[in-house]
Amino acid sequence: MRYSLTHTTTYTYDDEVTASYGRAHLLPHDLTGQAVLSADLVVSPEPAETREHVDFFGNRSSYFVVREAHTILNVTSRCVLEISRPAVDVTTLNGVSWEQARDGLAGNDPARQYLLPSRQIATAGDVSQYAGAIFTPGRPFGEAIADLTSRIYHDFKYKSGSTTVRSTLTEVLANRSGVCQDFAHLAVGCLRSVGLAARYVSGYLETVPPPGKQKLQGADASHAWASVLLPGSGWVDIDPTNNQFVDHRYLILAHGRDYSDVPPLKGVIMTDAKNSSMRVSVDVTPLG
């Protein structure tokens, strides 16, 4: 399936910005099951300087500097991707227990960074306790991660605005609500707490619900989910926000230890403005 993707972020300020320095993770890269046919990042006003590099995690990272005075900044990514990712057959993941998957990580140096707590993901205390009820001794790997996905979906309420990018997992667990970033962080924290390598994934979800079915949360918007490494097979992506494994409807943008590694946009501005607003528009269109 081919998709056209447009992601526009508009910042508006109540006074002139004399310089804007930005870092973006808005351009996808080729992955197993995902081919990038075209990808462009357009910034307005036109930047005086732009650079792009591949970051530590293998993501495309774009840097720009706007020195023209402005009160509105637009950052738009336009991409065409071809997704050939098959649906996950959980039974194929049940050939090993989760403990065997954990033990298979021994000596896997690239996975080590995804085993430890990170800036926004704790693995001890209430996170470990929540995971303990799921990862019981000898449980098949596929069954365990499917249950993790399902439990987060049923135990927590999706509530826009209930958290911020700085909310902790302790707060999410206490309030039993959050958004996709929170549920992805919780899934990653649970997986790491039992010794499995897990990473945070940012991207998009396109869906057209069948008649009578509820539209999936996160559709045609920035989305986030979790990915866990099964040694010998590769990364398996789960979406606890929607209680499902990731399939051809998901477009992967970037991955890291947590959200702080791969925010879509971050930066610094030079201004006397006291107020600002941000508007994000995402359009994911299937091309067939």
C-alpha positions as YAML, in Angstrom:
chain: A
units: angstrom
residues:
- id: 1
  name: MET
  ca: [0.00, 0.00, 0.00]
- id: 2
  name: ARG
  ca: [1.24, 3.47, -0.90]
- id: 3
  name: TYR
  ca: [0.50, 6.50, 1.26]
- id: 4
  name: SER
  ca: [0.85, 10.22, 0.81]
- id: 5
  name: LEU
  ca: [1.69, 12.00, 4.05]
- id: 6
  name: THR
  ca: [1.58, 15.71, 4.84]
- id: 7
  name: HIS
  ca: [2.43, 16.98, 8.32]
- id: 8
  name: THR
  ca: [2.23, 20.74, 8.90]
- id: 9
  name: THR
  ca: [3.12, 22.55, 12.12]
- id: 10
  name: THR
  ca: [2.30, 26.25, 12.40]
- id: 11
  name: TYR
  ca: [3.66, 28.45, 15.18]
- id: 12
  name: THR
  ca: [2.11, 31.89, 15.70]
- id: 13
  name: TYR
  ca: [3.68, 34.57, 17.93]
- id: 14
  name: ASP
  ca: [2.35, 37.89, 19.26]
- id: 15
  name: ASP
  ca: [5.64, 39.65, 18.52]
- id: 16
  name: GLU
  ca: [8.41, 39.29, 15.98]
- id: 17
  name: VAL
  ca: [10.77, 36.37, 16.19]
- id: 18
  name: THR
  ca: [14.19, 37.52, 15.00]
- id: 19
  name: ALA
  ca: [15.74, 34.05, 14.80]
- id: 20
  name: SER
  ca: [14.44, 30.50, 15.02]
- id: 21
  name: TYR
  ca: [16.64, 27.43, 15.47]
- id: 22
  name: GLY
  ca: [14.85, 24.14, 14.93]
- id: 23
  name: ARG
  ca: [15.49, 20.41, 14.99]
- id: 24
  name: ALA
  ca: [12.95, 18.10, 13.32]
- id: 25
  name: HIS
  ca: [12.32, 14.37, 13.18]
- id: 26
  name: LEU
  ca: [9.74, 14.61, 10.40]
- id: 27
  name: LEU
  ca: [11.31, 12.69, 7.52]
- id: 28
  name: PRO
  ca: [10.91, 8.89, 7.55]
- id: 29
  name: HIS
  ca: [13.59, 6.44, 6.44]
- id: 30
  name: ASP
  ca: [13.64, 3.05, 4.74]
- id: 31
  name: LEU
  ca: [12.92, 0.10, 7.01]
- id: 32
  name: THR
  ca: [11.92, -3.51, 6.60]
- id: 33
  name: GLY
  ca: [8.42, -3.28, 5.17]
- id: 34
  name: GLN
  ca: [8.65, 0.48, 4.55]
- id: 35
  name: ALA
  ca: [10.14, 2.21, 1.51]
- id: 36
  name: VAL
  ca: [10.36, 5.99, 1.29]
- id: 37
  name: LEU
  ca: [9.62, 7.01, -2.30]
- id: 38
  name: SER
  ca: [9.95, 10.74, -1.67]
- id: 39
  name: ALA
  ca: [10.36, 13.01, 1.34]
- id: 40
  name: ASP
  ca: [10.80, 16.77, 1.65]
- id: 41
  name: LEU
  ca: [10.81, 19.27, 4.49]
- id: 42
  name: VAL
  ca: [9.71, 22.84, 3.72]
- id: 43
  name: VAL
  ca: [10.16, 25.67, 6.21]
- id: 44
  name: SER
  ca: [8.65, 29.14, 5.83]
- id: 45
  name: PRO
  ca: [10.12, 31.75, 6.06]
- id: 46
  name: GLU
  ca: [12.95, 30.19, 4.08]
- id: 47
  name: PRO
  ca: [15.83, 29.12, 6.32]
- id: 48
  name: ALA
  ca: [19.23, 30.74, 6.04]
- id: 49
  name: GLU
  ca: [20.80, 27.41, 6.90]
- id: 50
  name: THR
  ca: [19.70, 23.77, 6.74]
- id: 51
  name: ARG
  ca: [21.44, 20.50, 7.53]
- id: 52
  name: GLU
  ca: [20.41, 16.88, 7.71]
- id: 53
  name: HIS
  ca: [22.09, 13.92, 9.34]
- id: 54
  name: VAL
  ca: [21.32, 10.42, 10.58]
- id: 55
  name: ASP
  ca: [21.13, 10.38, 14.37]
- id: 56
  name: PHE
  ca: [22.43, 7.75, 16.78]
- id: 57
  name: PHE
  ca: [19.26, 5.66, 16.40]
- id: 58
  name: GLY
  ca: [19.29, 5.69, 12.60]
- id: 59
  name: ASN
  ca: [16.63, 8.38, 12.16]
- id: 60
  name: ARG
  ca: [16.75, 11.30, 9.75]
- id: 61
  name: SER
  ca: [17.24, 14.50, 11.73]
- id: 62
  name: SER
  ca: [16.82, 17.92, 10.12]
- id: 63
  name: TYR
  ca: [18.27, 21.19, 11.44]
- id: 64
  name: PHE
  ca: [17.27, 24.66, 10.25]
- id: 65
  name: VAL
  ca: [17.90, 28.31, 11.11]
- id: 66
  name: VAL
  ca: [15.46, 31.09, 10.14]
- id: 67
  name: ARG
  ca: [16.97, 34.56, 10.49]
- id: 68
  name: GLU
  ca: [14.23, 36.50, 8.71]
- id: 69
  name: ALA
  ca: [11.93, 38.27, 11.20]
- id: 70
  name: HIS
  ca: [8.56, 36.55, 11.42]
- id: 71
  name: THR
  ca: [5.42, 36.12, 13.51]
- id: 72
  name: ILE
  ca: [4.38, 32.85, 11.84]
- id: 73
  name: LEU
  ca: [6.59, 29.82, 11.27]
- id: 74
  name: ASN
  ca: [5.42, 26.90, 9.11]
- id: 75
  name: VAL
  ca: [7.19, 23.55, 8.99]
- id: 76
  name: THR
  ca: [5.76, 21.02, 6.52]
- id: 77
  name: SER
  ca: [6.91, 17.53, 5.65]
- id: 78
  name: ARG
  ca: [5.57, 15.85, 2.51]
- id: 79
  name: CYS
  ca: [6.29, 12.19, 1.91]
- id: 80
  name: VAL
  ca: [5.20, 9.23, -0.17]
- id: 81
  name: LEU
  ca: [5.78, 5.80, 1.34]
- id: 82
  name: GLU
  ca: [5.16, 2.23, 0.30]
- id: 83
  name: ILE
  ca: [4.24, -0.10, 3.14]
- id: 84
  name: SER
  ca: [4.50, -3.86, 2.69]
- id: 85
  name: ARG
  ca: [4.43, -4.84, 6.35]
- id: 86
  name: PRO
  ca: [2.36, -8.03, 6.87]
- id: 87
  name: ALA
  ca: [-0.04, -8.52, 9.73]
- id: 88
  name: VAL
  ca: [1.52, -10.19, 12.78]
- id: 89
  name: ASP
  ca: [0.55, -13.80, 13.44]
- id: 90
  name: VAL
  ca: [0.85, -14.05, 17.22]
- id: 91
  name: THR
  ca: [1.18, -17.83, 17.11]
- id: 92
  name: THR
  ca: [4.53, -17.46, 15.33]
- id: 93
  name: LEU
  ca: [5.81, -15.51, 18.35]
- id: 94
  name: ASN
  ca: [4.88, -18.20, 20.86]
- id: 95
  name: GLY
  ca: [7.74, -20.59, 20.07]
- id: 96
  name: VAL
  ca: [9.72, -19.15, 22.97]
- id: 97
  name: SER
  ca: [8.82, -17.88, 26.41]
- id: 98
  name: TRP
  ca: [9.42, -14.27, 27.30]
- id: 99
  name: GLU
  ca: [12.29, -15.42, 29.55]
- id: 100
  name: GLN
  ca: [13.96, -17.13, 26.58]
- id: 101
  name: ALA
  ca: [13.56, -13.93, 24.57]
- id: 102
  name: ARG
  ca: [15.14, -12.02, 27.44]
- id: 103
  name: ASP
  ca: [18.04, -14.45, 27.78]
- id: 104
  name: GLY
  ca: [18.61, -14.32, 24.02]
- id: 105
  name: LEU
  ca: [19.66, -10.68, 24.38]
- id: 106
  name: ALA
  ca: [22.91, -11.65, 26.11]
- id: 107
  name: GLY
  ca: [25.83, -10.16, 24.19]
- id: 108
  name: ASN
  ca: [23.56, -8.04, 21.97]
- id: 109
  name: ASP
  ca: [25.33, -4.71, 22.42]
- id: 110
  name: PRO
  ca: [23.07, -2.65, 20.09]
- id: 111
  name: ALA
  ca: [20.06, -3.68, 22.18]
- id: 112
  name: ARG
  ca: [21.63, -2.62, 25.47]
- id: 113
  name: GLN
  ca: [20.46, 1.00, 25.16]
- id: 114
  name: TYR
  ca: [16.86, -0.25, 25.05]
- id: 115
  name: LEU
  ca: [17.15, -2.29, 28.24]
- id: 116
  name: LEU
  ca: [17.77, 0.55, 30.68]
- id: 117
  name: PRO
  ca: [15.56, 3.25, 32.19]
- id: 118
  name: SER
  ca: [15.59, 6.48, 30.18]
- id: 119
  name: ARG
  ca: [14.71, 10.11, 30.77]
- id: 120
  name: GLN
  ca: [10.95, 9.59, 30.53]
- id: 121
  name: ILE
  ca: [10.64, 5.87, 31.24]
- id: 122
  name: ALA
  ca: [11.11, 4.37, 34.69]
- id: 123
  name: THR
  ca: [11.23, 0.60, 35.08]
- id: 124
  name: ALA
  ca: [11.02, 0.12, 38.85]
- id: 125
  name: GLY
  ca: [8.27, 0.48, 41.43]
- id: 126
  name: ASP
  ca: [4.71, 0.68, 40.11]
- id: 127
  name: VAL
  ca: [5.81, 0.04, 36.52]
- id: 128
  name: SER
  ca: [7.50, -3.22, 37.50]
- id: 129
  name: GLN
  ca: [4.50, -4.18, 39.61]
- id: 130
  name: TYR
  ca: [2.11, -3.61, 36.70]
- id: 131
  name: ALA
  ca: [4.30, -5.74, 34.42]
- id: 132
  name: GLY
  ca: [4.60, -8.53, 36.97]
- id: 133
  name: ALA
  ca: [0.98, -9.58, 36.57]
- id: 134
  name: ILE
  ca: [1.53, -10.04, 32.82]
- id: 135
  name: PHE
  ca: [4.97, -11.59, 32.49]
- id: 136
  name: THR
  ca: [4.38, -14.71, 34.55]
- id: 137
  name: PRO
  ca: [6.88, -17.61, 34.56]
- id: 138
  name: GLY
  ca: [7.05, -19.59, 31.31]
- id: 139
  name: ARG
  ca: [4.46, -17.53, 29.48]
- id: 140
  name: PRO
  ca: [4.89, -17.55, 25.67]
- id: 141
  name: PHE
  ca: [6.43, -14.36, 24.31]
- id: 142
  name: GLY
  ca: [3.63, -13.54, 21.85]
- id: 143
  name: GLU
  ca: [0.91, -14.19, 24.40]
- id: 144
  name: ALA
  ca: [2.62, -11.97, 26.96]
- id: 145
  name: ILE
  ca: [3.09, -8.95, 24.71]
- id: 146
  name: ALA
  ca: [-0.44, -9.31, 23.34]
- id: 147
  name: ASP
  ca: [-1.74, -9.28, 26.92]
- id: 148
  name: LEU
  ca: [0.37, -6.21, 27.75]
- id: 149
  name: THR
  ca: [-1.14, -4.42, 24.76]
- id: 150
  name: SER
  ca: [-4.67, -5.43, 25.74]
- id: 151
  name: ARG
  ca: [-4.32, -4.59, 29.43]
- id: 152
  name: ILE
  ca: [-3.08, -1.06, 28.81]
- id: 153
  name: TYR
  ca: [-5.92, -0.53, 26.35]
- id: 154
  name: HIS
  ca: [-8.56, -1.71, 28.84]
- id: 155
  name: ASP
  ca: [-7.03, -0.33, 32.06]
- id: 156
  name: PHE
  ca: [-6.46, 3.23, 30.85]
- id: 157
  name: LYS
  ca: [-8.70, 5.88, 29.32]
- id: 158
  name: TYR
  ca: [-7.55, 7.79, 26.25]
- id: 159
  name: LYS
  ca: [-8.05, 11.41, 27.27]
- id: 160
  name: SER
  ca: [-6.55, 14.22, 25.20]
- id: 161
  name: GLY
  ca: [-4.97, 16.92, 27.35]
- id: 162
  name: SER
  ca: [-4.81, 14.74, 30.46]
- id: 163
  name: THR
  ca: [-1.01, 14.67, 30.36]
- id: 164
  name: THR
  ca: [1.93, 16.65, 28.99]
- id: 165
  name: VAL
  ca: [5.20, 15.56, 27.41]
- id: 166
  name: ARG
  ca: [6.70, 15.84, 30.91]
- id: 167
  name: SER
  ca: [4.18, 13.57, 32.66]
- id: 168
  name: THR
  ca: [5.72, 10.61, 34.48]
- id: 169
  name: LEU
  ca: [4.61, 7.00, 34.33]
- id: 170
  name: THR
  ca: [3.75, 7.21, 38.03]
- id: 171
  name: GLU
  ca: [1.23, 9.95, 37.20]
- id: 172
  name: VAL
  ca: [-0.18, 7.97, 34.28]
- id: 173
  name: LEU
  ca: [-0.57, 4.86, 36.42]
- id: 174
  name: ALA
  ca: [-2.21, 6.85, 39.22]
- id: 175
  name: ASN
  ca: [-4.66, 8.70, 36.97]
- id: 176
  name: ARG
  ca: [-5.37, 5.74, 34.67]
- id: 177
  name: SER
  ca: [-5.55, 8.06, 31.67]
- id: 178
  name: GLY
  ca: [-3.30, 9.51, 29.01]
- id: 179
  name: VAL
  ca: [-2.59, 9.68, 25.30]
- id: 180
  name: CYS
  ca: [-0.71, 7.48, 22.87]
- id: 181
  name: GLN
  ca: [2.72, 8.72, 23.99]
- id: 182
  name: ASP
  ca: [1.92, 7.77, 27.58]
- id: 183
  name: PHE
  ca: [0.68, 4.31, 26.66]
- id: 184
  name: ALA
  ca: [3.74, 3.72, 24.49]
- id: 185
  name: HIS
  ca: [6.00, 4.80, 27.36]
- id: 186
  name: LEU
  ca: [4.16, 2.50, 29.76]
- id: 187
  name: ALA
  ca: [4.46, -0.48, 27.42]
- id: 188
  name: VAL
  ca: [8.18, 0.18, 26.92]
- id: 189
  name: GLY
  ca: [8.70, 0.57, 30.67]
- id: 190
  name: CYS
  ca: [6.94, -2.72, 31.40]
- id: 191
  name: LEU
  ca: [8.96, -4.57, 28.78]
- id: 192
  name: ARG
  ca: [12.27, -3.18, 30.05]
- id: 193
  name: SER
  ca: [11.33, -3.93, 33.64]
- id: 194
  name: VAL
  ca: [11.38, -7.67, 32.86]
- id: 195
  name: GLY
  ca: [14.62, -7.47, 30.88]
- id: 196
  name: LEU
  ca: [13.29, -7.18, 27.32]
- id: 197
  name: ALA
  ca: [14.70, -4.63, 24.87]
- id: 198
  name: ALA
  ca: [12.02, -2.11, 23.94]
- id: 199
  name: ARG
  ca: [11.92, 1.23, 22.16]
- id: 200
  name: TYR
  ca: [9.52, 4.11, 21.59]
- id: 201
  name: VAL
  ca: [8.23, 4.59, 18.03]
- id: 202
  name: SER
  ca: [6.71, 7.75, 16.56]
- id: 203
  name: GLY
  ca: [4.73, 7.82, 13.34]
- id: 204
  name: TYR
  ca: [1.23, 7.85, 11.95]
- id: 205
  name: LEU
  ca: [-1.82, 5.63, 11.72]
- id: 206
  name: GLU
  ca: [-4.26, 5.72, 8.83]
- id: 207
  name: THR
  ca: [-7.54, 3.96, 9.11]
- id: 208
  name: VAL
  ca: [-10.96, 3.91, 7.52]
- id: 209
  name: PRO
  ca: [-13.28, 2.14, 9.96]
- id: 210
  name: PRO
  ca: [-15.75, -0.38, 8.58]
- id: 211
  name: PRO
  ca: [-19.46, 0.42, 8.91]
- id: 212
  name: GLY
  ca: [-20.57, 0.39, 12.51]
- id: 213
  name: LYS
  ca: [-17.02, 0.26, 13.88]
- id: 214
  name: GLN
  ca: [-15.40, 2.92, 16.04]
- id: 215
  name: LYS
  ca: [-12.65, 5.00, 14.47]
- id: 216
  name: LEU
  ca: [-9.23, 4.14, 15.87]
- id: 217
  name: GLN
  ca: [-7.61, 6.63, 18.21]
- id: 218
  name: GLY
  ca: [-4.71, 8.48, 16.61]
- id: 219
  name: ALA
  ca: [-5.99, 8.19, 13.04]
- id: 220
  name: ASP
  ca: [-4.70, 10.93, 10.76]
- id: 221
  name: ALA
  ca: [-2.59, 12.40, 13.54]
- id: 222
  name: SER
  ca: [0.83, 11.93, 15.00]
- id: 223
  name: HIS
  ca: [0.85, 8.62, 16.79]
- id: 224
  name: ALA
  ca: [3.17, 6.58, 19.02]
- id: 225
  name: TRP
  ca: [3.57, 2.95, 19.99]
- id: 226
  name: ALA
  ca: [6.10, 0.47, 21.38]
- id: 227
  name: SER
  ca: [8.49, -1.99, 19.78]
- id: 228
  name: VAL
  ca: [10.06, -5.04, 21.45]
- id: 229
  name: LEU
  ca: [13.00, -7.09, 20.19]
- id: 230
  name: LEU
  ca: [12.60, -10.84, 19.71]
- id: 231
  name: PRO
  ca: [16.13, -12.20, 19.17]
- id: 232
  name: GLY
  ca: [16.42, -14.05, 15.89]
- id: 233
  name: SER
  ca: [13.23, -12.54, 14.50]
- id: 234
  name: GLY
  ca: [13.55, -8.77, 14.87]
- id: 235
  name: TRP
  ca: [11.43, -5.97, 16.24]
- id: 236
  name: VAL
  ca: [7.74, -6.55, 16.94]
- id: 237
  name: ASP
  ca: [5.60, -3.40, 17.17]
- id: 238
  name: ILE
  ca: [2.55, -3.16, 19.43]
- id: 239
  name: ASP
  ca: [-0.02, -0.37, 19.73]
- id: 240
  name: PRO
  ca: [-1.58, -0.32, 23.21]
- id: 241
  name: THR
  ca: [-3.66, 2.75, 22.33]
- id: 242
  name: ASN
  ca: [-5.68, 0.65, 19.90]
- id: 243
  name: ASN
  ca: [-5.05, -2.86, 21.27]
- id: 244
  name: GLN
  ca: [-3.39, -4.28, 18.19]
- id: 245
  name: PHE
  ca: [-0.12, -5.22, 16.54]
- id: 246
  name: VAL
  ca: [1.28, -2.77, 14.01]
- id: 247
  name: ASP
  ca: [0.46, -3.59, 10.38]
- id: 248
  name: HIS
  ca: [0.45, -1.94, 6.93]
- id: 249
  name: ARG
  ca: [-1.64, 1.01, 8.14]
- id: 250
  name: TYR
  ca: [1.22, 2.36, 10.25]
- id: 251
  name: LEU
  ca: [3.85, 4.76, 8.92]
- id: 252
  name: ILE
  ca: [7.04, 4.79, 10.98]
- id: 253
  name: LEU
  ca: [8.77, 8.13, 11.42]
- id: 254
  name: ALA
  ca: [11.45, 7.59, 14.06]
- id: 255
  name: HIS
  ca: [12.37, 5.52, 17.10]
- id: 256
  name: GLY
  ca: [14.37, 6.09, 20.26]
- id: 257
  name: ARG
  ca: [14.54, 5.31, 23.95]
- id: 258
  name: ASP
  ca: [11.54, 7.56, 24.63]
- id: 259
  name: TYR
  ca: [9.74, 10.63, 23.29]
- id: 260
  name: SER
  ca: [12.58, 12.97, 24.27]
- id: 261
  name: ASP
  ca: [14.87, 11.31, 21.70]
- id: 262
  name: VAL
  ca: [12.52, 11.89, 18.76]
- id: 263
  name: PRO
  ca: [10.11, 14.82, 19.23]
- id: 264
  name: PRO
  ca: [8.71, 15.91, 15.85]
- id: 265
  name: LEU
  ca: [9.98, 19.45, 16.43]
- id: 266
  name: LYS
  ca: [12.01, 21.26, 19.05]
- id: 267
  name: GLY
  ca: [14.09, 24.39, 19.07]
- id: 268
  name: VAL
  ca: [14.93, 27.84, 20.37]
- id: 269
  name: ILE
  ca: [13.60, 31.24, 19.29]
- id: 270
  name: MET
  ca: [14.87, 34.79, 19.83]
- id: 271
  name: THR
  ca: [11.89, 37.03, 20.58]
- id: 272
  name: ASP
  ca: [10.12, 39.33, 23.02]
- id: 273
  name: ALA
  ca: [6.84, 37.56, 22.33]
- id: 274
  name: LYS
  ca: [4.91, 36.70, 25.47]
- id: 275
  name: ASN
  ca: [2.33, 34.44, 23.85]
- id: 276
  name: SER
  ca: [2.44, 31.81, 21.13]
- id: 277
  name: SER
  ca: [0.27, 29.06, 19.74]
- id: 278
  name: MET
  ca: [0.91, 25.87, 17.81]
- id: 279
  name: ARG
  ca: [-1.36, 24.11, 15.36]
- id: 280
  name: VAL
  ca: [-0.64, 20.69, 13.84]
- id: 281
  name: SER
  ca: [-2.34, 19.26, 10.78]
- id: 282
  name: VAL
  ca: [-1.74, 15.71, 9.53]
- id: 283
  name: ASP
  ca: [-3.14, 14.18, 6.37]
- id: 284
  name: VAL
  ca: [-2.49, 10.51, 5.61]
- id: 285
  name: THR
  ca: [-3.96, 9.48, 2.26]
- id: 286
  name: PRO
  ca: [-3.90, 5.95, 0.83]
- id: 287
  name: LEU
  ca: [-2.83, 5.90, -2.82]
- id: 288
  name: GLY
  ca: [-3.52, 2.23, -3.45]
...
